[in-house]
Amino acid sequence: MHTSVEIEGRRVDVETTSAADRVLRESGTGILAEMELYFSCLIRKKVRFHPVGSHDDEVAVGEGLSVRFRPVMTANCPVNYDGDEVPVADFPIKRPQAYVPHWLRIDYRRGEWVGEFGYL
Protein backbone atom coordinates (compact mmCIF):
# COMPACT_ATOMS: atom_id res chain seq x y z
CA MET A 1 0.00 0.00 0.00
CA HIS A 2 1.16 3.48 -0.72
CA THR A 3 -0.81 6.43 0.65
CA SER A 4 -0.34 9.64 2.59
CA VAL A 5 -1.72 11.13 5.80
CA GLU A 6 -1.48 14.52 7.43
CA ILE A 7 0.30 14.93 10.77
CA GLU A 8 0.67 18.40 12.33
CA GLY A 9 -0.21 19.97 8.97
CA ARG A 10 2.46 18.07 7.02
CA ARG A 11 1.85 15.31 4.50
CA VAL A 12 3.56 12.03 5.34
CA ASP A 13 3.87 9.37 2.63
CA VAL A 14 3.22 5.93 4.10
CA GLU A 15 4.31 2.77 2.32
CA THR A 16 3.74 -0.78 3.50
CA THR A 17 5.15 -3.92 1.90
CA SER A 18 2.94 -6.74 0.67
CA ALA A 19 4.05 -8.80 3.70
CA ALA A 20 2.94 -6.03 6.08
CA ASP A 21 -0.38 -5.65 4.24
CA ARG A 22 -1.01 -9.40 4.49
CA VAL A 23 -0.32 -9.49 8.25
CA LEU A 24 -2.53 -6.44 8.83
CA ARG A 25 -5.41 -8.12 6.95
CA GLU A 26 -5.00 -11.52 8.59
CA SER A 27 -4.30 -10.47 12.17
CA GLY A 28 -7.63 -8.85 12.91
CA THR A 29 -5.89 -6.45 15.28
CA GLY A 30 -4.43 -3.11 14.38
CA ILE A 31 -0.94 -1.74 14.80
CA LEU A 32 0.27 1.77 15.57
CA ALA A 33 3.58 2.81 14.01
CA GLU A 34 5.05 5.53 16.21
CA MET A 35 7.77 7.63 14.59
CA GLU A 36 9.96 8.56 17.54
CA LEU A 37 12.48 11.38 17.13
CA TYR A 38 14.82 11.33 20.12
CA PHE A 39 16.60 14.54 21.17
CA SER A 40 19.38 14.43 23.75
CA CYS A 41 23.16 14.17 23.38
CA LEU A 42 22.35 12.81 19.94
CA ILE A 43 19.39 12.54 17.62
CA ARG A 44 17.94 9.10 16.92
CA LYS A 45 15.07 8.02 14.69
CA LYS A 46 13.14 4.89 15.61
CA VAL A 47 9.79 3.38 14.68
CA ARG A 48 8.06 1.73 17.62
CA PHE A 49 4.99 -0.46 17.27
CA HIS A 50 2.03 -0.44 19.68
CA PRO A 51 -1.57 -1.66 19.62
CA VAL A 52 -3.97 0.65 17.79
CA GLY A 53 -5.89 2.87 20.19
CA SER A 54 -3.08 3.30 22.69
CA HIS A 55 -2.64 7.06 21.99
CA ASP A 56 -5.09 9.91 21.41
CA ASP A 57 -3.15 11.52 18.56
CA GLU A 58 -3.10 8.49 16.24
CA VAL A 59 -3.86 9.08 12.57
CA ALA A 60 -5.59 6.23 10.76
CA VAL A 61 -3.85 5.21 7.53
CA GLY A 62 -5.77 2.20 6.33
CA GLU A 63 -6.95 -1.25 7.30
CA GLY A 64 -5.56 -1.86 10.79
CA LEU A 65 -2.78 0.74 10.58
CA SER A 66 -2.39 4.04 12.43
CA VAL A 67 0.63 6.32 12.74
CA ARG A 68 1.82 9.07 15.05
CA PHE A 69 4.85 11.31 15.47
CA ARG A 70 6.45 11.60 18.91
CA PRO A 71 9.43 13.82 19.70
CA VAL A 72 11.08 12.75 22.97
CA MET A 73 14.09 13.70 25.10
CA THR A 74 16.00 12.56 28.15
CA ALA A 75 16.83 14.59 31.23
CA ASN A 76 20.54 13.73 30.92
CA CYS A 77 22.99 11.94 28.67
CA PRO A 78 23.89 8.52 30.07
CA VAL A 79 27.44 8.12 28.74
CA ASN A 80 27.90 4.48 29.76
CA TYR A 81 24.43 3.27 28.79
CA ASP A 82 24.65 0.22 26.52
CA GLY A 83 20.95 -0.51 26.03
CA ASP A 84 18.36 0.90 23.70
CA GLU A 85 15.79 1.88 26.28
CA VAL A 86 16.76 5.14 27.96
CA PRO A 87 13.85 6.64 29.95
CA VAL A 88 12.33 9.37 27.81
CA ALA A 89 9.72 12.10 28.20
CA ASP A 90 7.66 13.91 25.58
CA PHE A 91 9.50 16.88 24.11
CA PRO A 92 7.27 19.87 23.35
CA ILE A 93 8.28 21.53 20.09
CA LYS A 94 7.12 25.03 19.12
CA ARG A 95 6.78 24.16 15.40
CA PRO A 96 6.28 20.37 15.29
CA GLN A 97 5.43 20.40 11.58
CA ALA A 98 9.08 21.29 10.89
CA TYR A 99 10.14 17.96 12.43
CA VAL A 100 7.39 15.66 11.17
CA PRO A 101 8.96 13.13 8.78
CA HIS A 102 8.23 13.19 5.04
CA TRP A 103 7.90 9.42 4.68
CA LEU A 104 7.39 6.19 6.62
CA ARG A 105 8.03 2.63 5.39
CA ILE A 106 6.68 -0.43 7.20
CA ASP A 107 7.53 -4.08 6.63
CA TYR A 108 6.96 -7.36 8.42
CA ARG A 109 10.06 -9.61 8.44
CA ARG A 110 10.83 -12.79 10.34
CA GLY A 111 7.79 -12.37 12.57
CA GLU A 112 8.51 -8.74 13.55
CA TRP A 113 7.36 -5.30 12.48
CA VAL A 114 10.12 -3.19 10.98
CA GLY A 115 9.92 0.49 10.14
CA GLU A 116 11.97 3.46 9.07
CA PHE A 117 11.21 7.11 8.37
CA GLY A 118 13.03 10.01 6.81
CA TYR A 119 13.06 13.58 5.63
CA LEU A 120 14.15 13.58 1.98
Backbone as a chain_set.jsonl record, in Angstrom:
{"seq": "MHTSVEIEGRRVDVETTSAADRVLRESGTGILAEMELYFSCLIRKKVRFHPVGSHDDEVAVGEGLSVRFRPVMTANCPVNYDGDEVPVADFPIKRPQAYVPHWLRIDYRRGEWVGEFGYL", "coords": {"N": [[0.845, -1.163, 0.0], [0.468, 2.203, -0.716], [0.172, 5.373, 0.432], [-0.89, 8.563, 1.769], [-0.881, 10.603, 4.728], [-1.945, 13.228, 6.95], [-0.06, 14.861, 9.348], [0.231, 17.039, 11.967], [-0.171, 19.117, 10.146], [1.493, 18.522, 8.028], [2.171, 16.583, 5.139], [2.605, 13.112, 5.131], [4.1, 10.511, 3.518], [3.14, 7.183, 3.363], [4.203, 3.924, 3.206], [3.633, 0.51, 2.833], [4.82, -2.83, 2.824], [4.012, -5.748, 0.826], [4.037, -7.969, 2.492], [3.602, -6.801, 5.021], [1.049, -5.709, 4.578], [-0.437, -8.078, 4.238], [-0.213, -9.29, 6.807], [-1.489, -7.347, 8.353], [-4.105, -7.545, 7.335], [-4.751, -10.236, 7.951], [-4.415, -10.485, 10.707], [-6.401, -9.267, 12.263], [-6.192, -7.507, 14.321], [-5.161, -4.186, 15.019], [-2.284, -2.081, 14.32], [-0.086, 0.355, 15.615], [2.165, 2.557, 14.285], [4.695, 4.265, 15.577], [6.493, 7.092, 15.065], [9.358, 7.905, 16.395], [11.281, 10.581, 17.38], [14.21, 11.23, 18.796], [15.658, 13.434, 21.003], [18.606, 14.453, 22.515], [21.765, 13.949, 23.781], [22.336, 13.176, 21.354], [20.736, 12.654, 18.179], [18.169, 10.46, 17.403], [16.38, 8.284, 15.271], [13.54, 6.273, 15.379], [11.217, 3.669, 14.791], [8.519, 2.652, 16.587], [6.309, 0.074, 17.613], [2.946, -0.302, 18.545], [-0.2, -1.349, 20.052], [-3.154, -0.489, 18.204], [-5.046, 2.358, 19.115], [-3.833, 3.053, 21.458], [-2.949, 5.628, 21.867], [-4.017, 9.055, 21.912], [-3.51, 10.776, 19.768], [-3.329, 9.402, 17.361], [-3.231, 8.753, 13.845], [-5.291, 7.463, 11.478], [-4.411, 5.26, 8.88], [-5.007, 3.156, 7.118], [-6.466, -0.064, 6.598], [-6.34, -1.394, 9.657], [-4.035, 0.016, 10.403], [-2.391, 2.634, 12.024], [-0.718, 5.785, 12.553], [1.7, 7.852, 14.257], [3.507, 10.774, 15.335], [6.179, 11.302, 17.504], [8.099, 13.355, 19.309], [10.784, 13.044, 21.564], [12.756, 13.303, 24.62], [15.616, 13.066, 26.833], [16.416, 13.541, 30.314], [19.075, 13.665, 30.947], [22.347, 12.784, 29.672], [23.187, 9.625, 29.415], [26.258, 8.413, 29.538], [27.562, 5.898, 29.732], [25.625, 4.078, 28.991], [24.479, 1.112, 27.653], [22.232, -0.027, 26.554], [19.117, 0.085, 24.624], [16.932, 1.307, 25.6], [16.489, 4.069, 27.01], [15.139, 6.022, 29.598], [12.571, 8.147, 28.574], [10.925, 11.325, 27.935], [8.074, 13.149, 26.76], [8.715, 15.672, 24.338], [8.128, 18.902, 24.046], [7.593, 20.781, 21.141], [7.932, 23.875, 19.499], [7.275, 24.354, 16.772], [6.092, 21.801, 15.542], [5.506, 20.738, 13.009], [7.728, 21.222, 11.461], [9.429, 19.185, 12.083], [8.161, 16.826, 11.597], [8.294, 13.77, 9.919], [8.869, 13.136, 6.361], [8.322, 10.749, 5.109], [7.316, 7.319, 5.687], [8.119, 3.943, 6.041], [6.951, 0.637, 6.232], [7.401, -2.716, 7.155], [7.088, -6.296, 7.439], [9.008, -8.653, 8.78], [10.45, -11.801, 9.319], [8.698, -12.43, 11.44], [8.435, -10.013, 12.834], [7.59, -6.545, 13.217], [8.92, -3.962, 11.225], [10.273, -0.786, 10.744], [10.981, 2.39, 9.164], [11.785, 5.868, 8.885], [11.994, 9.075, 7.231], [13.389, 12.19, 5.914], [13.87, 13.184, 3.366]], "CA": [[0.0, 0.0, 0.0], [1.157, 3.485, -0.724], [-0.81, 6.429, 0.65], [-0.337, 9.636, 2.591], [-1.722, 11.132, 5.801], [-1.484, 14.519, 7.432], [0.3, 14.932, 10.768], [0.666, 18.397, 12.326], [-0.211, 19.968, 8.966], [2.457, 18.075, 7.018], [1.846, 15.312, 4.497], [3.563, 12.031, 5.343], [3.871, 9.374, 2.631], [3.223, 5.929, 4.104], [4.309, 2.774, 2.318], [3.743, -0.783, 3.497], [5.148, -3.92, 1.905], [2.937, -6.738, 0.675], [4.053, -8.799, 3.703], [2.941, -6.033, 6.078], [-0.379, -5.649, 4.236], [-1.011, -9.397, 4.495], [-0.318, -9.492, 8.252], [-2.53, -6.44, 8.827], [-5.405, -8.12, 6.95], [-4.995, -11.525, 8.585], [-4.298, -10.473, 12.174], [-7.635, -8.847, 12.912], [-5.895, -6.445, 15.276], [-4.425, -3.106, 14.378], [-0.945, -1.743, 14.804], [0.271, 1.765, 15.574], [3.579, 2.814, 14.009], [5.052, 5.529, 16.207], [7.772, 7.627, 14.593], [9.961, 8.564, 17.542], [12.478, 11.378, 17.132], [14.825, 11.328, 20.122], [16.604, 14.536, 21.169], [19.382, 14.432, 23.75], [23.158, 14.169, 23.382], [22.347, 12.809, 19.942], [19.393, 12.536, 17.624], [17.944, 9.102, 16.921], [15.066, 8.016, 14.692], [13.141, 4.888, 15.608], [9.793, 3.38, 14.678], [8.062, 1.725, 17.618], [4.994, -0.461, 17.272], [2.035, -0.441, 19.681], [-1.566, -1.659, 19.619], [-3.975, 0.651, 17.795], [-5.891, 2.866, 20.193], [-3.081, 3.295, 22.686], [-2.637, 7.064, 21.992], [-5.09, 9.909, 21.411], [-3.152, 11.52, 18.56], [-3.103, 8.49, 16.237], [-3.855, 9.084, 12.569], [-5.586, 6.227, 10.76], [-3.848, 5.212, 7.531], [-5.771, 2.196, 6.333], [-6.951, -1.249, 7.302], [-5.558, -1.86, 10.791], [-2.775, 0.737, 10.584], [-2.395, 4.037, 12.427], [0.628, 6.323, 12.743], [1.825, 9.074, 15.053], [4.848, 11.315, 15.469], [6.447, 11.601, 18.909], [9.435, 13.819, 19.695], [11.08, 12.75, 22.968], [14.085, 13.702, 25.095], [15.998, 12.564, 28.154], [16.831, 14.591, 31.233], [20.536, 13.732, 30.923], [22.991, 11.935, 28.669], [23.89, 8.516, 30.066], [27.44, 8.117, 28.738], [27.897, 4.478, 29.763], [24.427, 3.268, 28.79], [24.655, 0.217, 26.517], [20.948, -0.508, 26.028], [18.363, 0.9, 23.698], [15.787, 1.879, 26.282], [16.76, 5.137, 27.959], [13.854, 6.636, 29.95], [12.328, 9.373, 27.807], [9.716, 12.103, 28.198], [7.656, 13.907, 25.583], [9.502, 16.878, 24.112], [7.271, 19.866, 23.349], [8.28, 21.527, 20.088], [7.118, 25.031, 19.116], [6.783, 24.162, 15.405], [6.28, 20.371, 15.293], [5.432, 20.402, 11.585], [9.076, 21.295, 10.892], [10.14, 17.957, 12.43], [7.394, 15.658, 11.173], [8.961, 13.133, 8.776], [8.23, 13.189, 5.04], [7.896, 9.417, 4.682], [7.386, 6.187, 6.621], [8.027, 2.634, 5.387], [6.683, -0.426, 7.202], [7.529, -4.076, 6.634], [6.956, -7.363, 8.422], [10.062, -9.612, 8.438], [10.825, -12.795, 10.34], [7.795, -12.37, 12.574], [8.512, -8.741, 13.555], [7.359, -5.301, 12.485], [10.124, -3.191, 10.976], [9.922, 0.488, 10.143], [11.967, 3.463, 9.067], [11.211, 7.11, 8.366], [13.03, 10.009, 6.812], [13.063, 13.581, 5.632], [14.148, 13.578, 1.976]], "C": [[0.893, 1.228, 0.0], [0.098, 4.563, -0.63], [-0.138, 7.559, 1.407], [-1.375, 10.069, 3.612], [-1.16, 12.484, 6.195], [-1.25, 14.443, 8.937], [0.845, 16.323, 11.026], [0.729, 19.31, 11.097], [0.769, 19.596, 7.868], [2.026, 16.736, 6.456], [2.976, 14.319, 4.717], [3.183, 10.895, 4.406], [4.104, 8.097, 3.418], [3.201, 4.786, 3.1], [4.446, 1.514, 3.154], [4.044, -1.839, 2.443], [3.962, -4.872, 1.804], [2.884, -7.66, 1.894], [3.338, -8.082, 4.853], [1.441, -5.948, 5.823], [-1.072, -6.967, 4.565], [-1.215, -9.617, 5.994], [-1.399, -8.577, 8.836], [-3.922, -6.998, 8.535], [-5.734, -9.361, 7.778], [-5.038, -11.478, 10.112], [-5.61, -10.127, 12.863], [-7.431, -7.8, 13.989], [-5.063, -5.392, 14.573], [-3.073, -2.871, 15.009], [-0.744, -0.232, 14.647], [1.769, 1.86, 15.329], [3.898, 4.211, 14.535], [6.434, 5.955, 15.732], [8.368, 8.462, 15.722], [11.234, 9.288, 17.11], [13.036, 11.756, 18.492], [15.869, 12.44, 20.132], [17.309, 14.372, 22.513], [20.806, 14.779, 23.382], [23.298, 13.876, 21.894], [20.913, 12.826, 19.456], [19.272, 11.13, 17.059], [16.528, 9.019, 16.372], [14.755, 6.547, 14.918], [11.641, 4.764, 15.41], [9.468, 2.329, 15.726], [6.651, 1.286, 17.26], [4.204, -0.753, 18.535], [0.671, -0.898, 19.157], [-2.3, -0.378, 19.189], [-4.848, 1.056, 18.97], [-5.148, 3.167, 21.466], [-2.719, 4.768, 22.882], [-3.738, 7.885, 21.332], [-4.777, 10.568, 20.071], [-2.83, 10.631, 17.365], [-3.839, 8.991, 14.994], [-4.048, 7.778, 11.814], [-5.061, 6.326, 9.33], [-4.701, 4.336, 6.636], [-6.188, 1.049, 7.212], [-5.981, -1.696, 8.398], [-4.267, -1.113, 11.065], [-3.037, 2.188, 10.959], [-0.95, 4.471, 12.619], [0.548, 7.527, 13.679], [3.282, 9.486, 15.072], [5.036, 11.704, 16.927], [7.885, 12.062, 19.108], [9.629, 13.584, 21.189], [12.482, 13.231, 23.315], [14.371, 12.995, 26.407], [16.44, 13.745, 29.005], [18.348, 14.757, 31.247], [21.059, 12.784, 29.847], [23.757, 10.822, 29.359], [25.049, 8.023, 29.204], [27.729, 6.623, 28.658], [26.706, 3.567, 29.529], [24.57, 2.433, 27.527], [23.347, -0.196, 25.864], [20.285, 0.477, 25.086], [17.289, 1.702, 24.419], [16.194, 2.849, 27.382], [15.404, 5.738, 28.322], [13.695, 7.987, 29.244], [11.048, 10.045, 28.269], [9.352, 12.83, 26.92], [8.408, 15.225, 25.54], [8.63, 17.871, 23.363], [8.085, 20.694, 22.358], [7.366, 22.671, 19.652], [6.524, 24.885, 17.725], [6.953, 22.69, 15.029], [6.242, 19.989, 13.82], [6.803, 20.463, 10.91], [9.862, 20.0, 11.124], [9.405, 16.689, 12.021], [8.065, 15.064, 9.94], [8.168, 13.283, 7.48], [7.693, 11.839, 4.61], [8.099, 8.397, 5.793], [7.231, 4.914, 5.811], [7.897, 1.556, 6.457], [6.74, -1.772, 6.512], [7.268, -5.042, 7.782], [7.917, -8.458, 8.0], [10.362, -10.522, 9.615], [9.993, -12.672, 11.618], [7.816, -11.08, 13.369], [8.203, -7.577, 12.631], [8.672, -4.54, 12.382], [9.704, -1.887, 10.31], [11.085, 1.439, 10.076], [11.246, 4.699, 8.542], [12.341, 8.068, 8.022], [12.474, 11.343, 6.361], [13.341, 14.019, 4.201], [13.348, 12.768, 1.015]], "O": [[1.94, 1.261, 0.646], [-0.772, 4.668, -1.495], [1.066, 7.508, 1.658], [-2.579, 9.926, 3.4], [-0.043, 12.842, 5.822], [-2.122, 14.02, 9.696], [1.807, 16.746, 10.385], [1.593, 20.183, 11.022], [0.859, 20.303, 6.865], [1.573, 15.859, 7.191], [4.149, 14.636, 4.519], [2.072, 10.371, 4.484], [5.139, 7.939, 4.065], [2.307, 4.691, 2.259], [5.267, 1.45, 4.069], [3.576, -1.748, 1.308], [3.028, -4.804, 2.602], [1.801, -8.089, 2.291], [2.556, -8.699, 5.576], [0.646, -6.099, 6.75], [-2.175, -6.969, 5.111], [-2.276, -10.082, 6.409], [-2.146, -8.994, 9.721], [-4.813, -6.932, 9.383], [-6.86, -9.518, 8.25], [-5.64, -12.349, 10.739], [-5.896, -10.646, 13.942], [-8.403, -7.261, 14.518], [-4.339, -5.698, 13.625], [-2.762, -3.388, 16.081], [-1.182, 0.368, 13.665], [2.558, 1.3, 16.09], [3.425, 5.212, 13.996], [7.423, 5.261, 15.969], [7.934, 9.587, 15.971], [12.146, 8.683, 16.547], [12.415, 12.507, 19.245], [16.839, 12.402, 19.376], [16.655, 14.172, 23.536], [21.043, 15.799, 22.736], [24.27, 14.286, 21.26], [19.984, 12.995, 20.246], [20.149, 10.662, 16.332], [15.596, 9.602, 16.927], [15.596, 5.681, 14.681], [10.88, 5.645, 15.811], [10.065, 1.253, 15.75], [5.888, 2.051, 16.67], [4.711, -1.366, 19.474], [0.418, -0.841, 17.953], [-2.078, 0.69, 19.761], [-5.328, 0.21, 19.724], [-5.772, 3.507, 22.471], [-2.232, 5.136, 23.951], [-4.319, 7.474, 20.327], [-5.695, 10.886, 19.315], [-2.13, 11.061, 16.449], [-4.921, 9.573, 15.083], [-3.082, 7.066, 11.539], [-5.242, 7.341, 8.658], [-5.071, 4.73, 5.53], [-6.256, 1.18, 8.434], [-4.942, -2.294, 8.118], [-3.468, -1.563, 11.887], [-3.807, 2.883, 10.297], [-0.065, 3.641, 12.822], [-0.508, 8.131, 13.865], [4.179, 8.67, 14.857], [4.175, 12.352, 17.522], [8.801, 11.241, 19.079], [8.745, 13.89, 21.989], [13.29, 13.528, 22.435], [13.48, 12.401, 27.015], [16.793, 14.806, 28.489], [18.855, 15.845, 31.521], [20.289, 12.074, 29.2], [24.867, 11.047, 29.841], [24.834, 7.29, 28.239], [28.11, 6.133, 27.595], [26.778, 2.38, 29.846], [24.761, 2.982, 26.442], [23.352, -0.669, 24.727], [20.815, 1.548, 24.793], [16.793, 2.689, 23.877], [16.236, 2.481, 28.556], [14.583, 5.948, 27.429], [14.572, 8.848, 29.314], [10.198, 9.425, 28.908], [10.217, 13.1, 26.086], [8.7, 15.821, 26.576], [8.407, 17.707, 22.164], [9.134, 21.237, 22.701], [6.167, 22.469, 19.458], [5.37, 25.259, 17.515], [7.865, 22.355, 14.273], [6.881, 19.016, 13.42], [7.012, 19.813, 9.886], [10.851, 19.747, 10.437], [9.966, 15.596, 12.092], [8.375, 15.798, 9.001], [6.961, 13.524, 7.497], [6.732, 11.763, 3.845], [8.916, 8.573, 6.697], [6.323, 4.805, 4.987], [8.625, 1.553, 7.45], [6.196, -1.949, 5.422], [7.234, -4.647, 8.948], [7.694, -9.127, 6.991], [10.508, -10.072, 10.751], [10.512, -12.794, 12.727], [7.273, -11.036, 14.473], [8.506, -7.605, 11.438], [9.443, -4.483, 13.34], [8.866, -1.891, 9.408], [12.053, 1.319, 10.827], [10.234, 4.597, 7.848], [13.481, 7.9, 8.457], [11.271, 11.595, 6.414], [13.054, 15.168, 3.864], [13.454, 12.963, -0.196]]}, "num_chains": 1, "name": "protein.A"}
